[in-house]
Amino acid sequence: MQDSKPDSFDIMAIGAHPDDIEVHIGGIMAKAAKKGLRAAILDLTVGDLGTQGTPELRRTEGLEAAKILGVERFFIGLPDARFTEGEAERVALMKEIRSLRPQVVILPSHEDNHPDHRRTHRLAKEAIYYSGLKNYPCPGEPWRPSAVAWVGGVNPSSPPDLVFDVSDHWTQRMAAFDAFGSQVKEVPGQKPIKIGHPAFRGGIEGRAMHWGSLILRPYAEGLWCEKPIPVALMKLWNSLY
């Protein structure tokens, strides 16, 4: 693991939209913050093409959710659903990686059913690698995170590589999820969007209870990674226990 700097983050989760992180690993982020780790969420967009809510409101909700979790939140401001895997987007993400200097980065799933999530996974993996190249034409000092992991998506094809007990932070992580009122609260007379359907919330709880059952705890969240499991990721796991 690289030496941490005073302005480095121990863990940073990258999402395509505000609420992506809260859906999957709000408990891990809350637990990291409670343990004294410096944690951040980086959203590529503010979900400006979402069916409900405005960009301004979703940004405000994201900041409130981050406050509940005890983490910092940053926005790049790429266009929702329209960002590509091109050079401009790659450099924009590299600049944030070089600025925030995270040790461990968590990405969306590469097999998620949302195209933005899959694209974010691929884009971020490239940016993470290239941000460590000294001669790459990008502002900031070179920095490459020590470990990369990702969430499992809605329907993962395999069990997690690491399972984190988040039982003590479950109420807190669901409060952060509920902070996205424009997305999760029912609107009278209007069919709820997917994230706002009661079954979607039930899926979050059901998955956490299932992963928790593997370690005999009420709730857990999982991460996936390339094998062998990076040392920095194991250090993160150990630091949360």
C-alpha positions as CSV (number, residue, x, y, z in Angstrom):
1,M,0.0,0.0,0.0
2,Q,1.2,3.5,-0.8
3,D,1.9,5.9,2.0
4,S,-1.2,7.9,2.9
5,K,-1.0,11.6,2.7
6,P,-3.0,14.0,5.0
7,D,-5.3,14.7,2.1
8,S,-5.7,11.1,1.1
9,F,-8.9,9.1,1.4
10,D,-8.8,5.6,2.8
11,I,-11.9,4.5,0.7
12,M,-13.8,6.1,-2.2
13,A,-16.9,4.7,-3.8
14,I,-17.6,5.8,-7.4
15,G,-21.2,5.9,-8.6
16,A,-22.9,6.9,-11.9
17,H,-25.7,8.7,-10.1
18,P,-26.5,10.0,-6.6
19,D,-28.1,7.1,-4.6
20,D,-26.1,4.3,-6.4
21,I,-23.7,4.0,-3.4
22,E,-26.5,4.2,-0.9
23,V,-28.4,1.3,-2.6
24,H,-25.4,-1.1,-2.4
25,I,-22.8,-0.2,0.2
26,G,-24.2,2.5,2.5
27,G,-23.4,0.3,5.5
28,I,-19.8,-0.2,4.5
29,M,-19.3,3.5,4.0
30,A,-21.0,4.3,7.4
31,K,-18.9,1.7,9.1
32,A,-15.7,3.0,7.6
33,A,-16.5,6.5,8.7
34,K,-17.4,5.3,12.2
35,K,-14.0,3.5,12.5
36,G,-12.2,6.8,11.8
37,L,-11.4,6.1,8.1
38,R,-11.6,9.0,5.7
39,A,-14.3,8.0,3.2
40,A,-15.7,9.7,0.1
41,I,-18.4,9.2,-2.6
42,L,-17.7,10.4,-6.1
43,D,-20.7,10.7,-8.5
44,L,-20.1,11.0,-12.2
45,T,-23.5,12.7,-12.8
46,V,-26.3,14.2,-10.8
47,G,-28.9,12.0,-12.5
48,D,-30.2,14.9,-14.6
49,L,-32.3,12.6,-16.9
50,G,-34.0,10.8,-14.0
51,T,-37.8,10.5,-14.2
52,Q,-38.3,12.2,-10.9
53,G,-36.4,15.1,-9.2
54,T,-34.3,17.9,-10.5
55,P,-30.5,17.9,-10.8
56,E,-30.3,20.5,-8.0
57,L,-32.6,18.5,-5.7
58,R,-30.7,15.2,-6.3
59,R,-27.4,17.0,-5.6
60,T,-28.9,18.3,-2.3
61,E,-30.2,14.9,-1.4
62,G,-26.8,13.3,-2.1
63,L,-25.1,15.8,0.2
64,E,-27.6,15.0,2.9
65,A,-27.1,11.3,2.5
66,A,-23.4,11.7,2.7
67,K,-23.8,13.7,5.9
68,I,-25.9,10.9,7.4
69,L,-23.2,8.3,6.5
70,G,-20.4,10.6,7.8
71,V,-18.6,10.7,4.5
72,E,-17.6,13.4,2.0
73,R,-19.3,13.6,-1.5
74,F,-18.0,15.0,-4.8
75,F,-19.6,15.4,-8.2
76,I,-17.9,15.5,-11.6
77,G,-21.0,16.7,-13.5
78,L,-20.9,14.4,-16.5
79,P,-24.2,14.3,-18.5
80,D,-26.5,11.5,-17.3
81,A,-26.9,8.6,-19.7
82,R,-24.8,10.5,-22.3
83,F,-21.3,10.2,-21.0
84,T,-19.0,8.0,-23.0
85,E,-15.7,6.2,-22.3
86,G,-13.8,8.8,-24.2
87,E,-10.7,10.8,-23.3
88,A,-12.6,13.8,-21.9
89,E,-14.5,11.6,-19.4
90,R,-11.4,9.6,-18.6
91,V,-9.3,12.7,-17.8
92,A,-12.1,14.2,-15.7
93,L,-12.1,11.1,-13.6
94,M,-8.4,10.9,-13.4
95,K,-8.2,14.4,-12.1
96,E,-10.4,13.5,-9.2
97,I,-8.5,10.3,-8.5
98,R,-5.2,12.3,-8.4
99,S,-6.8,15.0,-6.3
100,L,-8.5,12.7,-3.7
101,R,-5.8,10.0,-3.7
102,P,-7.9,7.1,-2.5
103,Q,-6.3,3.9,-1.3
104,V,-9.2,1.7,-2.0
105,V,-11.8,2.4,-4.8
106,I,-15.2,0.7,-5.0
107,L,-17.0,0.7,-8.4
108,P,-20.4,-0.2,-9.7
109,S,-20.9,-3.8,-11.0
110,H,-19.7,-4.6,-14.5
111,E,-22.7,-6.9,-14.9
112,D,-25.4,-4.5,-13.6
113,N,-28.5,-4.1,-15.8
114,H,-28.1,-0.3,-16.0
115,P,-25.8,0.8,-18.9
116,D,-24.5,3.8,-17.0
117,H,-23.3,1.5,-14.2
118,R,-21.5,-0.9,-16.5
119,R,-19.9,2.0,-18.4
120,T,-18.8,3.6,-15.1
121,H,-17.1,0.4,-14.1
122,R,-15.1,0.2,-17.4
123,L,-14.3,3.9,-17.5
124,A,-13.2,4.0,-13.8
125,K,-10.9,1.0,-14.3
126,E,-9.1,2.7,-17.1
127,A,-8.9,6.0,-15.3
128,I,-7.5,4.3,-12.2
129,Y,-4.8,2.6,-14.2
130,Y,-3.8,5.7,-16.2
131,S,-3.9,8.1,-13.3
132,G,-0.7,6.4,-12.1
133,L,1.2,7.1,-15.2
134,K,3.6,10.0,-14.7
135,N,3.6,11.2,-18.3
136,Y,-0.1,10.9,-19.0
137,P,-1.3,14.5,-19.9
138,C,-3.6,15.1,-17.0
139,P,-3.4,17.7,-14.2
140,G,-2.2,16.5,-10.8
141,E,0.5,14.3,-9.4
142,P,0.3,10.6,-10.5
143,W,-1.7,8.4,-8.1
144,R,-2.9,4.8,-8.5
145,P,-5.2,3.3,-5.8
146,S,-3.8,0.2,-4.1
147,A,-7.0,-1.9,-4.5
148,V,-10.2,-1.9,-6.6
149,A,-13.4,-3.7,-5.7
150,W,-17.0,-3.5,-6.9
151,V,-20.5,-4.0,-5.7
152,G,-22.6,-7.0,-6.9
153,G,-25.4,-5.3,-8.7
154,V,-29.0,-6.3,-8.2
155,N,-28.5,-9.9,-9.3
156,P,-24.9,-10.9,-8.8
157,S,-23.8,-14.1,-10.5
158,S,-21.5,-15.2,-7.7
159,P,-21.2,-14.7,-3.9
160,P,-19.1,-11.9,-2.6
161,D,-15.4,-12.2,-2.2
162,L,-15.5,-10.2,1.0
163,V,-18.5,-9.8,3.4
164,F,-18.7,-6.9,5.8
165,D,-21.0,-7.0,8.9
166,V,-23.0,-3.8,8.8
167,S,-25.6,-4.8,11.4
168,D,-24.8,-1.9,13.8
169,H,-25.1,0.6,11.0
170,W,-28.3,-0.7,9.3
171,T,-30.6,2.0,10.5
172,Q,-28.1,4.7,9.6
173,R,-27.5,3.3,6.0
174,M,-31.2,3.1,5.4
175,A,-31.7,6.7,6.6
176,A,-29.1,7.7,4.0
177,F,-31.1,5.8,1.3
178,D,-34.3,7.5,2.4
179,A,-32.6,10.9,2.1
180,F,-33.3,10.5,-1.7
181,G,-36.9,11.4,-1.2
182,S,-37.3,12.4,-4.9
183,Q,-36.5,8.8,-5.8
184,V,-37.8,6.6,-3.0
185,K,-41.0,8.3,-1.8
186,E,-44.3,7.4,-3.4
187,V,-46.0,10.2,-5.3
188,P,-49.8,10.1,-4.9
189,G,-51.5,9.1,-8.2
190,Q,-48.2,8.2,-9.9
191,K,-46.7,4.8,-10.4
192,P,-43.5,4.6,-8.4
193,I,-40.2,4.4,-10.3
194,K,-38.2,1.2,-9.7
195,I,-36.1,2.5,-6.8
196,G,-39.2,3.8,-5.1
197,H,-41.1,0.5,-5.3
198,P,-41.5,-1.2,-1.9
199,A,-40.1,-4.4,-3.5
200,F,-36.9,-2.6,-4.4
201,R,-36.4,-1.6,-0.8
202,G,-37.2,-5.2,0.2
203,G,-34.5,-6.4,-2.2
204,I,-31.9,-4.3,-0.4
205,E,-32.8,-5.7,2.9
206,G,-33.1,-9.2,1.6
207,R,-29.7,-9.3,0.1
208,A,-28.1,-7.9,3.2
209,M,-29.9,-10.5,5.3
210,H,-28.7,-13.2,3.0
211,W,-25.1,-12.1,3.1
212,G,-25.4,-11.6,6.8
213,S,-26.6,-15.2,7.2
214,L,-23.3,-16.4,5.7
215,I,-21.5,-14.9,8.7
216,L,-24.3,-15.3,11.3
217,R,-25.1,-11.6,11.5
218,P,-28.3,-9.8,10.9
219,Y,-27.1,-7.7,8.0
220,A,-24.0,-7.6,5.7
221,E,-22.8,-6.1,2.5
222,G,-20.5,-7.7,0.0
223,L,-17.7,-6.7,-2.3
224,W,-16.2,-8.4,-5.4
225,C,-12.7,-8.1,-6.7
226,E,-10.1,-9.8,-8.9
227,K,-8.1,-12.6,-7.3
228,P,-6.0,-12.9,-5.4
229,I,-7.7,-10.4,-3.1
230,P,-5.5,-7.3,-3.0
231,V,-3.6,-6.8,0.3
232,A,-5.0,-3.2,0.7
233,L,-8.6,-4.6,0.4
234,M,-7.8,-7.2,3.1
235,K,-6.4,-4.4,5.3
236,L,-9.6,-2.4,4.8
237,W,-11.7,-5.5,5.8
238,N,-9.5,-6.0,8.9
239,S,-9.7,-2.4,9.9
240,L,-13.5,-2.6,10.0
241,Y,-13.5,-5.3,12.6
